[in-house]
Amino acid sequence: MTDQTVDTDGAKLSGQPSAEGHFLGRTRELKELLADIERAGLDTISGRKAPRARVLLIAGRPGSGRTALAGELARRVADRYPDGVLRARLSEPDGTPVPVARVARDLLTALDEPAPPGAGEDDLAAALRGALAERRALLLLDDAAGADQVDALLPDTPDCLVVAVSAGPLTGISDVRPCTLGGLDTKSGLELLTRYTGSVRVTVDPYAAEGLVEACQGQPATLLLAGGWLAARPTSAVADLAKHLHAEGDEGTPLGRVFGLVHAGLPAPAARILRLLSLAPAGLVDPHTASALAGCSIGAARTTLDDLTALGLLRAADSPLPQYEVPGCLHPLLRAAVEAHDRPAELQLARARMLERTVRLLQSCRATTETDSPQAREKLQGLPRALRFPGARAAAQWLDLSRPALLACARLAVQEGDLDTLARRLMSQLVRAMVAHFGTQAAAPDLYEVHRLVLDVAERRDLPRERAAALLNLADVDARTGRTRAALVRYRAALDAGREANDPYATGRAMESVGGAHLELGDYDRAADWFGRALGERLARDERADAARLYGRIATAHTYAARYGEALRNWRAAAAAHRKLGDLAAQARAVSEIARVQEYAGRPEESLRTCREAVEAARRAGDHRLQAALNLRLADTLEHLGDPAAAHLHRAAAERILGEEAPETGGPPEGSERQDQPEHAANACEIRSTPAED
C-alpha cells in the first residue's frame, strides 16, 4: 500500500512505499511499538471508549533514525488502515515550527477534502478531524516541535493511529506511548558500515570497526557519513577514520566531527555547493537550484548532487523529477560551515541567482499554456534549452511537484527582505503560472498565501499600488468563502491604497467591492451608495460597459430594499446602456430584470408585457437558455393571472428549448443567475507596478 505524503511545507507528493530490506536494527523498539498499538488505553481500562486516536511517540535527537523507524512502523501496519498513511513534517529544516493551519490544509488536500483558502487554524483543524472521523487512517507527524502541534491535528476517533516523531516528550497529550531511541546496536551499526565499505575492511579489522561504531555512538546519520567517507577512499582502513575522529578530540557531537572530516575532504567546488544547499527552500534541491546557487552548469550540479548523495550527505527524493533532500540533522552543520567559509555578499548573490532562475522557470512554465500567443512562443524560444519544458503536461507536473519549494522560496525571499524586487517578480510569476495550469479556484489556497506575502512586501516598501492589488485579491477570497466582514475591511483598505497610488482601476474596483460586501451583509442603503460612487467613477472615465453593469447592481440593491421605483429606473438605464453598446444578451437580461421587479411591485400585467419583450430580445440575441427561463417566468405569471392554457404553452416551449440545449451545455438557465456578483470576482487583481516584461 502506498502512502499519501505531505512534506515540510505540506505538499502532496507521489506515493512512497517503504522499501523492505533497507531498514536495520531497532527490533526491540519495533516490537514495543507494535505491542503499544494493541495495548488497552487508560479509557478502555476504565470502561470508556477512547475519544481520540492512539498516539505513539518516537523520541530521539536528529540523526538517530527516528524518522526511518516511524516509516518502517507505518509500512508494517499500513494494511490495517485502508484509508492510507498520511505523512507531514511539522518543522522547517532550520527547526521553525510549520503553522498548524498549513499542515491541516495540506492533509485535507491529500484526502481530497475541501480546504477553504484563508481559513483559520481552528477551522482547518476542525475540518481535518471531521474528514478523518469516518476514516481509518494512519498519521505520521514527523519532527514535531511541541505537543500543541500534534494535539491540534489528532483525529477524534480511535480508529485512526498517530505516530509522532519528536526530539522530546509531548507533555500535555494524554496516554502517549513513548519510545526513546539511542544508538543502533553494534551488529546493526557494523552492517550499516558494510553497505558502504564492503565486508572486507570490516572483517579484517573488526575491533577498529566496532570502535568506529562506538565513536559514532551508533547514530545512523553519523554512520552513514562515516561509511560515505570510507567508500570515497577505498585504500583507507576503518582504523584510519577512527584515528581521525580521535584526533578531533571530544569537541562537538560525533555527527559534527564526522561531517567536518567529510566536508574537508571534498573538492572545493563540491564543498561550496554542499554549503550553499543550506539556502535551498524547504531543504529540497534539484539541479536547477544547485546550479543557480553555485553559478555552475546544470550538468555539473547534477553530477555533484549525485556524488553528495553517494556520500550520505543528501537523500534522493522519491519523485519523477531529479530531486534531493537535505537531511534535517545536517542543516545546522551546513549553516555553520556557510558562516565560516562564505562571505555574506556571496550568499546574497547566490540567493539572487536562485530567485532569478526560479522566475525564469516559472515564465517558461506559464508560456507552455499560451500556445496561441506568438509573443509567448517567441519568448519561449529565447530561453536556454535547459529552461524549456517539452510541453504543458511536463510543465504542470514540474509546478505541482515543485510547489513546496516554490512557496518556501517565496516565503524566504520575503522574510530576508534584501531582495524584494526579485521577490515581487517571483510571486507575480508564481501566481500567473498557477492560474494558467490549475485555475484560480484550484490554486486559491496557495494564491491566498502568495497575496499575503505580496502585501507584506508592499507594506514594507510603501508600495500603495501593490498594496491595493494584494488587498483586493485577499478580500475577494474572503468574500467568496463567507468572511464578508473581513473582506469589507480589506476592501476599504484597498480603496485607501488605490487613492494614495492615484490608481483609478483599484479605486473603482474597491468602491464596487465595498458595495458588494454591504449588499451581502444586508445593508442595502450603503450598498446602493457605494455602487453609485463607483458608477460616478466609471462615467467620468467613459467606461460604458462597467457603468452599465453598475446600473444593474444599484438596481439590485434597491430591489432587495423594496424600493421598486428606483430599481426600475436603474434597470432601464442598464438596458439602455447595453443597447447602445450593442450587447443584445445583456440588454435582454436587463429587460428580464425589469419584468421581475414589476412582478415584485404587484404589477403582473406590466410584468407580462415586459417579459414578452425580454423573450423577443433574448431570441434576437441567440440566448436560448435565457429565453427558456423567461418562458418559465411567463408561465408562472400567466397562471397567477388565471390563464393555465397559455401557461402550459410557455412551459412546453421552455422544455423544448432546454431539451435542445442540454446536449451542448449544462447548468441552470442564465435567467436564474444572480445579478449582484461583480464580473471580476473570480479574477486576480494584477500587480500593476510589476514590470511588464517577463
VOGU-3710 file (C-alpha; in Angstrom, 3 decimals, decimal comma):
1> mtdqtvdtdg> 0,000/0,000/0,000  1,377/3,397/-0,923  1,480/6,406/1,352  -0,011/9,816/0,770  2,841/12,072/1,733  2,879/15,676/2,845  6,317/17,244/3,086  7,661/20,056/5,284  5,504/22,657/3,549  2,546/20,403/3,175
11> aklsgqpsae> 2,715/19,494/-0,499  1,199/16,204/-1,554  3,809/14,067/-3,247  3,594/10,823/-5,137  3,106/7,540/-3,316  6,173/6,399/-1,434  6,121/2,781/-0,374  8,782/1,872/2,131  11,454/-0,307/0,668  11,721/-3,518/2,628
21> ghflgrtrel> 15,274/-4,643/3,243  16,776/-1,160/3,735  15,888/-0,923/7,413  18,381/-2,088/10,018  18,102/-2,914/13,699  15,543/-1,472/16,109  13,983/-4,926/16,549  13,140/-4,309/20,202  11,740/-0,831/19,552  9,572/-2,073/16,691
31> kelladiera> 8,219/-4,907/18,827  7,313/-2,482/21,605  5,630/-0,059/19,229  3,589/-2,807/17,601  2,534/-4,033/21,034  1,556/-0,499/22,075  -0,916/-0,310/19,195  -2,822/-3,277/20,597  -2,428/-2,388/24,268  -5,523/-1,087/26,029
41> gldtisgrka> -5,505/2,615/26,786  -6,476/4,311/30,017  -10,003/4,986/28,750  -10,517/1,351/27,742  -9,318/0,145/31,146  -11,805/2,457/32,861  -14,610/1,112/30,683  -14,977/4,099/28,380  -14,482/4,251/24,639  -11,313/6,104/23,668
51> prarvlliag> -12,361/9,563/22,400  -9,314/10,151/20,217  -6,713/8,356/18,170  -3,923/6,412/19,831  -0,646/8,380/19,845  2,720/6,641/19,615  5,774/8,826/20,177  9,200/8,081/18,748  11,590/10,417/20,548  15,221/10,929/19,655
61> rpgsgrtala> 17,639/13,576/18,553  18,035/14,373/14,850  20,161/11,739/13,148  19,062/8,920/15,447  16,993/7,219/12,768  13,685/8,243/14,338  12,034/9,056/11,008  13,228/5,795/9,469  11,783/3,857/12,406  8,455/5,662/12,063
71> gelarrvadr> 8,409/4,884/8,352  9,142/1,207/8,949  6,398/1,012/11,567  3,961/2,633/9,126  4,955/0,152/6,428  4,321/-2,812/8,697  0,859/-1,731/9,845  -0,339/0,065/6,684  -2,656/-2,790/5,725  -4,633/-2,188/8,946
81> ypdgvlrarl> -5,517/1,346/7,784  -7,365/1,089/4,471  -7,732/4,866/4,133  -3,992/5,304/3,777  -0,929/6,661/5,514  -0,677/10,453/5,681  2,713/11,991/6,365  3,541/15,551/7,338  6,640/17,304/8,639  5,895/19,779/11,397
91> sepdgtpvpv> 9,192/21,690/11,359  11,181/23,525/8,722  14,769/22,384/8,106  16,025/25,168/10,389  13,728/23,999/13,194  11,000/26,630/12,748  7,586/25,062/13,501  5,306/24,765/10,488  1,968/26,514/11,169  -0,769/24,046/12,055
101> arvardllta> -3,090/25,698/9,534  -0,695/24,891/6,680  -0,296/21,266/7,749  -4,045/20,777/8,234  -4,798/22,341/4,845  -2,414/20,043/3,026  -3,594/16,954/4,851  -7,113/17,860/3,749  -5,833/18,218/0,184  -4,222/14,776/0,440
111> ldepappgag> -7,620/13,425/1,500  -9,326/15,182/-1,437  -11,362/17,234/1,020  -12,119/20,957/0,554  -9,961/23,421/2,475  -11,275/27,000/2,231  -8,465/29,403/1,340  -7,575/31,784/4,127  -9,430/29,794/6,794  -8,001/29,963/10,314
121> eddlaaalrg> -6,158/27,272/12,213  -9,148/26,222/14,315  -11,456/25,899/11,306  -8,950/23,868/9,300  -8,097/21,602/12,223  -11,817/21,002/12,819  -12,299/20,245/9,117  -9,437/17,728/9,265  -10,911/16,000/12,296  -14,250/15,871/10,528
131> alaerralll> -12,666/14,372/7,419  -10,962/11,665/9,491  -13,995/10,899/11,657  -15,282/8,215/9,263  -11,865/7,013/8,119  -9,340/4,520/9,344  -6,012/6,179/8,583  -2,508/6,452/9,990  -0,951/9,893/10,506  2,828/10,082/10,636
141> lddaagadqv> 3,748/13,505/12,052  7,488/13,958/11,650  9,728/16,385/13,507  7,049/17,772/15,824  8,225/20,899/17,596  5,793/20,547/20,503  2,661/18,946/21,858  0,399/21,787/20,667  1,079/20,972/17,025  0,252/17,291/17,457
151> dallpdtpdc> -2,763/17,891/19,693  -4,384/20,213/17,116  -4,160/17,513/14,435  -5,352/14,493/16,459  -8,367/12,716/14,935  -11,409/12,372/17,195  -11,710/8,665/16,513  -9,951/5,618/17,992  -9,942/4,014/14,535  -7,014/6,213/13,494
161> lvvavsagpl> -3,423/5,961/14,688  -0,961/8,822/15,089  2,784/8,181/15,053  4,616/11,327/16,146  8,346/11,912/15,825  9,937/14,457/18,141  13,116/15,351/19,945  11,439/15,163/23,347  8,241/14,288/25,217  4,804/15,521/24,155
171> tgisdvrpct> 3,704/16,763/27,553  0,004/17,539/27,680  -1,264/14,781/25,373  -2,844/12,015/27,407  -1,977/8,353/27,048  1,051/8,894/24,766  3,158/5,760/24,319  6,794/6,941/24,110  9,680/5,079/22,526  13,027/6,776/23,148
181> lggldtksgl> 15,844/5,998/20,728  19,503/5,650/21,497  22,150/4,362/19,130  21,996/1,263/16,975  23,312/-1,961/18,419  26,853/-2,847/17,349  25,775/-5,549/14,909  23,386/-3,236/13,063  25,969/-0,438/13,088  28,569/-2,721/11,509
191> elltrytgsv> 26,071/-3,851/8,877  25,326/-0,223/8,012  29,052/0,471/7,579  29,425/-2,656/5,461  26,879/-1,376/2,958  29,333/1,416/2,100  32,711/-0,173/2,665  32,077/-3,777/1,697  32,675/-6,633/4,069  36,454/-6,955/3,670
201> rvtvdpyaae> 37,553/-3,828/5,542  35,198/-4,560/8,409  36,135/-8,254/8,573  39,930/-7,709/8,581  39,759/-5,237/11,479  36,606/-5,977/13,490  37,869/-4,215/16,619  38,502/-0,980/14,730  35,066/-1,257/13,109  33,383/-1,774/16,468
211> glveacqgqp> 35,371/1,150/17,852  34,169/3,315/14,982  30,551/2,370/15,682  31,128/3,266/19,333  32,786/6,580/18,404  29,726/7,379/16,282  27,545/6,445/19,273  25,617/4,130/16,980  23,802/7,103/15,398  22,636/6,142/11,879
221> atlllaggwl> 23,270/9,591/10,334  26,827/9,640/11,674  27,471/6,083/10,479  26,154/6,987/7,013  28,658/9,828/6,730  31,432/7,602/8,061  30,542/4,923/5,524  30,489/7,515/2,732  33,926/8,803/3,765  35,340/5,279/3,651
231> aarptsavad> 33,600/4,476/0,357  35,245/7,517/-1,246  38,657/6,256/-0,042  38,889/2,572/-0,973  42,530/2,399/0,162  41,816/3,682/3,661  41,235/1,263/6,520  38,468/1,621/9,075  41,137/2,320/11,657  42,247/5,386/9,663
241> lakhlhaegd> 38,860/7,019/10,117  38,799/6,082/13,792  42,207/7,762/14,243  40,980/10,924/12,523  37,997/11,062/14,837  40,148/10,575/17,944  42,454/13,326/16,697  39,480/15,686/16,591  39,063/15,300/20,343  35,721/15,455/22,115
251> egtplgrvfg> 34,589/18,841/20,810  31,110/18,872/19,357  28,947/15,871/18,547  30,141/12,752/16,712  27,974/13,840/13,768  29,658/17,233/13,716  33,149/15,702/13,823  32,450/13,233/11,007  30,779/15,942/8,957  33,828/18,140/9,399
261> lvhaglpapa> 36,073/15,369/8,033  33,764/14,701/5,097  33,466/18,400/4,245  37,219/18,934/4,475  37,817/16,017/2,114  35,515/17,264/-0,628  36,856/19,082/-3,691  36,445/22,834/-3,253  33,591/23,212/-5,810  31,628/20,303/-4,299
271> arilrllsla> 32,174/21,617/-0,762  30,903/25,035/-1,823  27,787/23,564/-3,447  27,148/21,488/-0,310  27,345/24,561/1,926  25,080/26,603/-0,335  22,419/23,893/-0,198  21,610/25,238/3,265  19,897/28,094/1,367  17,615/25,699/-0,540
281> paglvdphta> 13,940/26,373/0,293  12,322/23,677/2,442  15,519/21,622/2,206  14,509/20,468/-1,306  17,110/20,648/-4,054  17,094/19,984/-7,764  19,843/20,509/-10,355  18,436/23,927/-11,297  18,541/25,126/-7,686  22,082/23,844/-7,130
291> salagcsiga> 23,223/25,274/-10,465  21,820/28,708/-9,665  23,177/28,776/-6,115  26,700/27,809/-7,195  26,744/29,569/-10,557  27,726/26,389/-12,408  26,196/24,382/-15,250  23,165/22,188/-14,645  25,097/19,083/-15,696  27,897/19,792/-13,202
301> arttlddlta> 25,330/20,453/-10,484  23,527/17,166/-11,178  26,799/15,217/-11,023  27,760/16,885/-7,743  24,349/16,180/-6,208  24,661/12,509/-7,128  28,149/12,409/-5,606  26,930/14,035/-2,392  24,083/11,530/-2,229  26,561/8,665/-2,515
311> lgllraadsp> 28,445/10,131/0,447  25,299/10,183/2,600  25,133/13,994/2,598  21,858/14,097/0,636  18,873/11,820/0,147  17,353/11,204/-3,265  13,657/12,102/-3,115  11,129/9,608/-4,426  9,907/11,833/-7,239  9,572/11,664/-11,031
321> lpqyevpgcl> 11,855/14,703/-11,110  15,510/14,665/-10,043  15,037/15,988/-6,509  17,137/15,662/-3,384  16,539/16,340/0,298  18,995/17,896/2,721  18,781/15,808/5,939  17,448/17,932/8,759  20,230/16,827/11,109  22,830/18,320/8,724
331> hpllraavea> 21,119/21,686/8,309  22,686/23,387/11,374  26,098/21,995/10,396  25,748/23,368/6,870  24,702/26,796/8,193  27,706/26,861/10,491  30,003/25,899/7,585  28,491/28,659/5,440  29,121/31,265/8,114  32,711/30,072/8,479
341> hdrpaelqla> 33,651/29,851/4,785  31,414/32,179/2,735  31,058/35,947/2,807  27,571/37,488/3,258  27,803/39,184/-0,137  28,435/35,810/-1,802  25,397/34,333/-0,065  23,177/37,200/-1,161  24,391/36,783/-4,741  23,635/33,047/-4,550
351> rarmlertvr> 20,097/33,783/-3,315  19,612/36,307/-6,122  20,730/33,759/-8,728  18,355/31,164/-7,266  15,409/33,580/-7,318  16,186/34,717/-10,865  16,414/31,121/-12,090  13,098/30,318/-10,386  11,450/33,332/-12,038  12,645/32,221/-15,475
361> llqscratte> 11,441/28,665/-14,901  8,017/29,974/-13,905  7,912/32,158/-17,019  8,728/29,124/-19,143  6,159/27,041/-17,246  3,404/29,585/-17,909  4,397/30,100/-21,544  3,644/26,437/-22,321  -0,064/27,224/-21,838  -0,035/30,194/-24,236
371> tdspqarekl> 0,164/28,220/-27,449  -1,907/30,798/-29,358  0,349/33,716/-28,498  3,188/34,459/-30,968  4,838/36,673/-28,362  4,844/33,847/-25,808  6,270/31,403/-28,355  8,977/33,871/-29,300  9,842/34,497/-25,670  9,930/30,748/-25,005
381> qglpralrfp> 12,287/30,175/-27,902  14,559/32,872/-26,495  15,099/30,904/-23,286  18,025/28,480/-22,957  17,097/24,896/-23,813  17,667/23,817/-20,195  14,892/26,174/-19,039  12,247/24,967/-21,508  9,611/22,333/-20,868  8,722/19,773/-23,547
391> garaaaqwld> 5,019/20,574/-23,176  2,244/21,848/-20,953  1,837/18,483/-19,187  5,508/18,348/-18,198  5,348/21,965/-17,035  2,262/21,281/-14,905  3,927/18,234/-13,348  7,016/20,286/-12,501  4,863/23,023/-10,982  2,901/20,533/-8,889
401> lsrpallaca> 5,936/18,637/-7,610  7,953/21,827/-7,029  5,091/23,590/-5,248  6,501/23,157/-1,689  9,898/24,522/-2,711  8,354/27,370/-4,740  6,145/28,527/-1,870  9,016/28,169/0,585  11,198/30,155/-1,809  8,641/32,976/-1,830
411> rlavqegdld> 8,409/32,945/1,969  12,165/33,024/2,396  12,573/35,800/-0,174  10,049/37,966/1,668  11,484/37,085/5,061  15,030/38,046/4,048  13,908/41,485/2,849  17,104/42,219/0,910  15,820/41,111/-2,498  12,287/42,488/-2,556
421> tlarrlmsql> 12,361/43,323/-6,263  13,175/39,724/-7,148  10,690/38,503/-4,558  7,921/40,556/-6,199  8,780/39,180/-9,630  8,832/35,650/-8,249  5,410/35,979/-6,639  3,914/37,583/-9,738  5,141/34,750/-11,961  4,100/32,110/-9,415
431> vramvahfgt> 0,539/33,455/-9,379  0,383/33,536/-13,186  1,776/30,024/-13,579  -0,610/28,518/-11,004  -3,642/30,231/-12,514  -2,603/29,170/-16,025  -2,123/25,492/-15,133  -4,512/24,856/-12,222  -7,105/27,624/-12,435  -7,969/30,292/-9,893
441> qaaapdlyev> -10,274/28,120/-7,788  -7,990/25,085/-7,536  -4,958/27,221/-6,689  -6,848/29,564/-4,329  -5,254/28,333/-1,041  -1,734/28,830/-2,387  -2,644/32,109/-4,079  -4,043/33,420/-0,792  -0,697/32,816/0,878  1,193/34,443/-2,009
451> hrlvldvaer> -1,065/37,517/-1,906  -0,376/37,859/1,817  3,348/37,775/1,069  2,853/40,428/-1,620  1,048/42,559/0,966  3,970/42,169/3,392  6,439/43,431/0,789  4,136/46,249/-0,336  3,718/47,482/3,233  7,430/47,190/3,971
461> rdlpreraaa> 8,402/49,060/0,791  5,460/51,505/0,916  4,077/50,496/-2,480  0,436/51,596/-2,412  -0,484/50,216/-5,845  0,745/46,736/-4,986  -0,821/47,028/-1,532  -4,164/47,785/-3,155  -3,849/44,812/-5,536  -2,947/42,402/-2,729
471> llnladvdar> -5,771/43,651/-0,511  -8,304/43,299/-3,328  -7,189/39,749/-4,068  -7,297/38,724/-0,407  -10,669/40,378/0,099  -12,123/38,626/-2,963  -11,185/35,254/-1,463  -12,560/36,280/1,940  -15,831/37,266/0,279  -16,117/34,004/-1,668
481> tgrtraalvr> -15,533/31,928/1,470  -18,123/33,714/3,614  -15,791/36,010/5,588  -17,690/39,079/4,390  -16,852/41,416/7,270  -13,142/40,662/6,933  -13,487/41,251/3,194  -15,166/44,622/3,815  -12,261/45,778/5,999  -9,774/44,823/3,292
491> yraaldagre> -11,827/46,445/0,510  -11,847/49,727/2,466  -8,089/49,459/2,988  -7,642/48,755/-0,741  -9,681/51,870/-1,535  -7,371/53,980/0,638  -4,302/52,438/-1,017  -5,756/52,958/-4,503  -6,412/56,623/-3,757  -2,889/57,015/-2,360
501> andpyatgra> -1,474/55,486/-5,558  -3,868/57,525/-7,732  -4,871/54,261/-9,404  -8,356/54,633/-10,921  -8,647/50,900/-11,623  -8,008/49,894/-7,998  -10,206/52,718/-6,702  -13,164/51,757/-8,884  -12,729/48,064/-8,104  -12,589/48,762/-4,377
511> mesvggahle> -15,675/51,001/-4,398  -17,748/48,411/-6,225  -16,492/45,648/-3,957  -17,294/47,655/-0,811  -20,817/47,964/-2,176  -20,955/44,236/-2,863  -19,862/43,450/0,697  -22,570/45,734/2,146  -25,100/44,053/-0,151  -24,065/40,629/1,149
521> lgdydraadw> -24,388/41,900/4,741  -27,911/43,179/4,049  -27,059/46,886/4,309  -28,804/47,868/1,077  -28,630/51,641/1,582  -24,846/51,620/1,904  -24,592/49,128/-0,962  -26,542/51,413/-3,304  -24,489/54,400/-2,151  -21,146/52,707/-2,853
531> fgralgerla> -22,315/51,350/-6,203  -23,349/54,909/-7,042  -19,877/56,214/-6,172  -18,296/53,548/-8,345  -20,722/54,439/-11,147  -19,642/58,060/-10,968  -16,004/56,993/-11,368  -16,834/54,814/-14,399  -18,918/57,515/-16,084  -16,169/60,093/-15,543
541> rderadaarl> -13,724/57,819/-17,366  -16,306/56,896/-20,048  -16,123/53,196/-19,132  -19,540/52,378/-20,527  -19,619/48,607/-20,106  -18,694/48,871/-16,418  -21,206/51,674/-15,985  -23,957/49,515/-17,496  -23,141/46,712/-15,073  -23,182/49,113/-12,120
551> ygriatahty> -26,630/50,390/-13,024  -27,749/46,788/-12,600  -26,011/46,437/-9,242  -27,634/49,623/-7,950  -30,988/48,299/-9,128  -30,369/45,016/-7,317  -29,702/46,829/-4,029  -32,895/48,853/-4,409  -34,847/45,701/-5,242  -33,672/43,997/-2,044
561> aarygealrn> -34,708/47,139/-0,129  -38,174/47,016/-1,794  -37,600/50,401/-3,445  -39,061/49,220/-6,709  -39,310/52,631/-8,375  -35,562/53,242/-8,001  -34,871/49,671/-9,054  -36,910/50,068/-12,276  -35,218/53,356/-13,112  -31,746/51,841/-12,809
571> wraaaaahrk> -32,630/48,632/-14,684  -33,982/50,746/-17,536  -30,742/52,741/-17,527  -28,798/49,473/-17,634  -30,881/48,168/-20,546  -30,386/51,424/-22,469  -26,630/51,359/-21,834  -26,328/47,743/-23,028  -28,393/48,597/-26,119  -26,033/51,463/-27,005
581> lgdlaaqara> -23,080/49,117/-26,585  -24,717/46,581/-28,909  -24,760/43,876/-26,212  -28,122/42,258/-27,004  -27,772/39,432/-24,489  -27,039/41,845/-21,605  -29,904/44,048/-22,753  -32,275/41,058/-22,700  -31,175/40,162/-19,167  -31,720/43,738/-18,002
591> vseiarvqey> -35,222/43,787/-19,530  -35,974/40,466/-17,831  -34,997/42,021/-14,508  -37,391/44,913/-15,185  -40,154/42,332/-15,544  -39,083/40,665/-12,292  -39,197/43,960/-10,373  -42,606/44,788/-11,839  -43,836/41,435/-10,609  -42,453/42,137/-7,121
601> agrpeeslrt> -44,168/45,528/-7,209  -47,551/43,861/-7,781  -47,978/44,878/-11,423  -48,418/41,500/-13,152  -49,873/42,864/-16,419  -46,889/45,198/-16,920  -44,565/42,361/-15,950  -46,204/40,140/-18,560  -45,690/42,685/-21,346  -42,075/43,379/-20,324
611> creaveaarr> -41,315/39,677/-20,047  -42,528/39,138/-23,621  -40,223/41,960/-24,739  -37,388/40,218/-22,917  -38,182/36,897/-24,632  -38,000/38,606/-28,017  -34,736/40,320/-27,047  -33,263/37,008/-25,896  -34,351/35,388/-29,169  -32,622/38,128/-31,202
621> agdhrlqaal> -29,506/37,767/-29,067  -29,466/33,977/-29,552  -29,503/33,430/-25,763  -31,633/30,283/-25,697  -31,170/29,492/-22,033  -32,381/32,956/-21,011  -35,238/32,562/-23,459  -36,243/29,311/-21,723  -36,008/30,892/-18,265  -38,198/33,787/-19,383
631> nlrladtleh> -40,781/31,400/-20,814  -40,976/29,715/-17,435  -41,452/33,087/-15,773  -44,163/33,920/-18,275  -45,896/30,657/-17,410  -45,834/31,494/-13,686  -47,233/34,986/-14,352  -49,982/33,656/-16,628  -51,020/31,118/-14,006  -51,168/33,921/-11,468
641> lgdpaaahlh> -53,424/35,853/-13,876  -55,699/32,829/-14,367  -54,639/31,615/-17,839  -53,373/27,999/-17,330  -53,634/27,107/-21,032  -51,219/29,860/-22,074  -49,000/28,955/-19,121  -48,841/25,354/-20,368  -47,760/26,530/-23,838  -44,909/28,599/-22,427
651> raaaerilge> -43,742/25,735/-20,198  -43,717/23,430/-23,196  -41,696/25,994/-25,151  -39,196/26,247/-22,301  -38,844/22,460/-22,094  -38,292/22,262/-25,851  -35,571/24,913/-25,756  -33,854/23,315/-22,748  -34,067/19,899/-24,410  -32,284/21,261/-27,457
661> eapetggppe> -29,625/22,945/-25,304  -28,975/20,056/-22,891  -26,521/18,087/-25,072  -24,431/21,216/-25,601  -24,401/22,982/-22,259  -25,320/22,169/-18,692  -26,276/24,138/-15,628  -29,212/26,365/-14,784  -30,699/28,856/-17,225  -28,949/32,190/-17,283
671> gserqdqpeh> -32,070/33,974/-16,180  -31,764/32,268/-12,809  -28,336/33,787/-12,126  -27,997/36,489/-9,503  -27,154/39,915/-10,854  -25,324/41,159/-7,777  -21,966/39,467/-8,393  -19,145/41,521/-9,949  -17,822/40,177/-13,216  -14,278/40,368/-11,895
681> aanaceirst> -14,962/38,447/-8,679  -13,068/35,350/-9,785  -10,178/37,205/-11,410  -6,950/38,031/-9,639  -6,111/41,724/-9,490  -2,896/42,237/-11,405  0,100/43,682/-9,577  0,395/46,648/-11,870  3,687/48,041/-10,615  5,419/44,834/-11,659
691> paed> 7,487/45,395/-14,824  5,560/44,487/-17,928  8,450/42,490/-19,319  8,547/38,858/-18,340
//
